[in-house]
Amino acid sequence: MEKKLYHGAAYYPELWDEKVIDEDIKLMKQTGINVVRIGEFAWAAMEPEEGMFDLSFFKNIINKLYDHGIETVMCTPTPTPPIWFTQGHPERMYVEKDGRVMGHGSRQHACTNHPYFRLKAELITEQIAKEAGSLPGVIGWQIDNEFKCHVSECMCETCKDLWHQWLEERYGTIEQLNEAWGTQIWSESYHGFEQVPQPGHAPFLHNSSLSTMYQLFSMEKIAEFCDEQAEIIRKYSSAPITHNSSMMFSVDNERLFKNLDFASFDTYATIDNFPAYLINSDLWRNIKKGKDFWVMETSTSYAASLESYASPHPNGYLKAEAVAAYALGAEGFCYWLWRQQRSGCEQPHSSVISAWGKPTAGYANVLEVEKMRKEIEPIILSTRPSQAELAITYSDRAKAFFKTESHRGLNHRALLVDFYEKIVSLGIHRDLIPEGAGLQGYKVLLTPFIPYVSSELVTRAKQFVENGGVWIVGPLTGGRTEAHTVHTDCALGNLEQTAGAKVLFTYPMDGSGTIGRAFDVSAPLGMWSSVFEFDQETTVGLIEEGLSEGKSFITEHRLGKGKIVMLGSMPLGTEGDVMLQKLVDHYSQEANIVLRTDVTKGTIVAPRKGDGYSIWFVINMDGNGGSVTLLKEGIDLQTNSVVCPGKLEVGKFEYRMIRINEMEGI
């Protein structure tokens, strides 16, 4: 793959005639689109009748695009099996929790675990890889499309059999499963693995272990399917392989990308929730550490379907999104989609070109992105994103625990984005890292909203702390076992013992009138909380009012050269936001984090490192303009002029690139 910044779009040439395709290629050249993604929904066009493959159309498209300087990410079309696969075969279809069987249409209607689906997926993928794998225009592969986006855990008979096999491999004996799950409750004990049900429709709630383990089983099986597809492609192509995923989908991204070559994601966050856009770059940069990621899909202006639509981006915001992605580690920035679809359920969705071939409301912003791409490309290619000193632990497995035990409808992604936004507002450069990631290079580790903390993570974090790091744990972290049961030795299990804290009790503080005080701020406390024994030396946050008055909700324990800080409850409201930010700021200063700025809210600094110099990408994301203070003299790379130390202003959706020589940190 030639080293460049890619600016692309999803394209569906199978929907258009030759005249329109030729027009599209001409317009792509004018617009600056240098890569397209094709094929992910085209199974019926590639295999119109079972066993009759014809890839000639797509080979011709790839070659024609390449002749015009446009490269291709080729997709496997497995999310949309044709009618010949589904008609008369309900046993091949995805089954809902309530037992409803999917019919043909839309996408993801087949069970990806069914052996006939696996066979047919293998055959179509092998045909595509054979035919297109050696074409010079193919620079990458995407497996399927948005695994588990519209569906989650299938309840078909195939999945039931695989579920029983998975349980036996995991637990060995049914006695060990019964013990781990505590199945004596409600007469749920089993005599054999074949008796363990799927968590389908039930009068009330299923056993927590059953619900969570079935989710993890489903996540593992979709990752295995992805592995199989990648193995087939690699027989015929050396181009790198990815999948376009999301924090929203019912997958374990750390496991899903384990055997893929680079990470990519979809996001359609609107400007009023731009942290939900930024968090993706800070995560996917670390899903495949050291490798550039791709924004495989985002809207030129707004997302829409037959049922709903989002607000259009204001002019300038798309450019801010793109420059932020490139600066934070993206190699590709791509739209869904190039030409508006004239039919189907997503025909209202924004695009680069309308169905009738004219520029859309987002077109001028796409041109802005291309102009920006050309300007920053040499700077991006000669630098790398700076190593963050603060990391936030990310866990898709925690997502499964919250789906089972949501308390009052808590959403793991929303919780994390809200928490993340507070770190962004502090101006601290940060990484989101998977549970299994190494901790080298970090000074502060935040681990919020992870009900089950593995012994492996505790061991790595303990060593991190002993070597001088600060580990801030909670809220809602550590209170459940691997099997999603309650600890019986102490409230937080191994985590509590390692942290040196003593939890007296746990309960929901919402609406209890509980007030906590820490860092000279008093704030209401809420969510499911852990209350610690008061200790003059270790108490950082004191409960001033409520059921546990006089007890602790934040403790600090020294371990080796570092500290473990336990945040037992969630500070709420405006005062709570201030308290949480003061907590992170306090320990970031104590840990001597230097990779931070005094950037104003709504503006970010994305730092990159070159050979003996740093580049600050200062980007206004909210459209209100902002500023940041330069500590040293720098060079404005857009004007090639000297920028003196002091306040640097950025306008509405403006970006600035400042080179600072021989800079330690920022």
ABEGO torsion letter per residue (X at the ends): XBBBBBBBBBBBAAABBAAAAAAAAAAAAAAGBABBBBGAAAAAAABABBGBBBAAAAAAAAAAAAAAGBBBBBBBAAABBBAAAABGBAAABBBBAAGBBBBBEEBGABBAABAAAAAAAAAAAAAAAAAAAABAABABBBBEBGBGAABBBBABAAAAAAAAAAAAAAAGBAAAAAAAAGAABGGABBABAAABBBBBBBABBBBAAAAAAAAAAAAAAAAAAAAAAAAAAAAABABBBBBBBBAABBBBAAAAAAABABBBBBBABBAAAAAAAAAAAAAAAAABBGBBBBBABBBAABBBBAABBBBBBBBGAAAAAAAAAAAAGBABBBBOBABBBABEAAAABBBABBAAGBBBAAAAAAAAAAAAAAAAAAAAAABBBBBBABBBBBBAAAAAAAAABAEBGBBAAAAAAAAAAAAAAAGBBBBBBBAABBABGBABBBBBGBABBBAAAAAAAAAAAAAGBBBBBOBGBGABBAAGBBBAABAAEAAAAAAGBBBABBBBABGAGBBBBBGGBBBBBBEBBBBBBBBAAABABBBABEAABGBBABBBBBBEABBBBBBABBBBEAAAAAAAAAAAAAAAAAAGBABBBABBBGBBBBBBBBBGBBBBBBBBAAGAEBBBBBABBBBBAAAGBBBBBEBBBBBBGBBBBBBBBGBBEX
